[in-house]
Amino acid sequence: MAFDIIQTDQAPAAIGTYSQAVRAGKTVYISGAIPLVPATGDIVEGDFEAQVREAFANLKAICVAAGGDLGKVARLGLYLTDLSNFGTCNAVMTELFSAPYPARSTIEVKGLPRGVAFEVDAVMVLD
């Protein structure tokens, strides 16, 4: 099976040896999106909620570039450096997703790239 590499300038470029996303058949595996502003590569200014919103905006841009949208996401992985911010993630997600919600794991981690407080990855299934 051939893999299609997904790349968009509407989301930050990869900062390591990985692709923004890889499509295998109808499944798209989206790498971790962190709250970097695509135009500058800088961490978004603001609080934890601003970081969550920017990371999800980057995730959405990659979904669109792959031919889908957030509604096609089957699974999310959320990574937080402080699990006490869990409620903020849920609040933002209720604005971006509707039932039935994607499967999800939420994991507290010691650190994330560039010192951000939030990262999200996803698996999307296209029609």
N, C-alpha and C positions, 0 to 999 in steps of 0.2 A: 504494500500500500504506500502510495506517495503522500508525503506531508506537504502542506501548504503553509508557508511562513506568513504570518500576519504582521504588518508594520504600518503604523500611522504616525504622522507628526502631530496629531491631535492629542496624543498622550506622550509622556516623557520617553525618550529613547532608553533602551536597556543600559544599565550601568554595570553590566557584567557580561559573562559569557552565556547569554540566553536570548531567546526571542520574546517579543511582547506576547505573542500567542502562536500556537501551532494548531492547524486544522488537520484532523485525521478523519476522513469521511465526513459524517455529519456532526462530529464532536469537535469542539474547540477548547483547547486547554490554555487558559490565560494565566500568565505569570503574575507574580505579586505586583500589585500596583500600590505605590506609595504616594503621599501627598506632595508631589513635585509639580510646579507650574510648567506645562509643556513648553511654553515659549522661552523660558529662562533657565529651566532646570533647577530653580531655587525651591526650597521648602516653602509651601504656602504660609503666609502670615496668619496669625490668629491662634485660637485655642484648639483643644482637641476636636471639637465639633467641626471646625474649619478643615482640619486634617482629614477627618472622615469624609466630609463632602468632596474634597479635592481628590482623594483616592478613588471614591466611587465615580466621580466625573471622568477620571482617567480610565477606569474599568469600562464605563459606558462607551467611551470613544473607541476602545479596542473592540468591544462587542459590535459596534456599528461598522467598523472597518472590516470585520469578519463576516458581515452580512446578517447580523442579528441585532439584538437589543437586550436590555436587562431582563425583560420578560422571558427570554429563552434560557436564562441561567438556571441550571439544574442543581448546582452545588457551589457554595461559597466557603472559603476559609478566611476567618478573621483573626488577625494577630494584633494584640494590644500589649503595650508595655505596662499597663496598669489596669487590671480587671475591674477596678471600681468605675471605669468609664463604659462598662458594658451597656448600661441604660442609654447612654448617648448614641451608641451604635444602633440599638434597637429603634430609637426615636427617628434617626435618619432613615433607617431601612423602611419604616412604615410609610415614609414619603416616596421612596423609590421603587418599592416592590408591593405587589398585592397578593392576596391569597389565591391559590396555594403558594406558599413561600418556598424558596429553594431549600434543599437540605443544607445544613451549615454546621461548621465546627467553629468554636471560639477558643483561642488559646492565648494565655498570658505568656509573654516571652521576656527574656532579660534585655534584649536590645534588637533594634531593627536598622536596616541600612540608613546612612546619613543621619542617624540619631532621631528619626521620626518616631511618633508614638503609635502609629497605626499602619497596617498593611492589609490588603485584601487580594485573594486570588480566586479563580472561578473555573468552573467547567460549564460550557454552554453547549446546547444541542440545537442544531438548525433543522428546519423542516426538510 
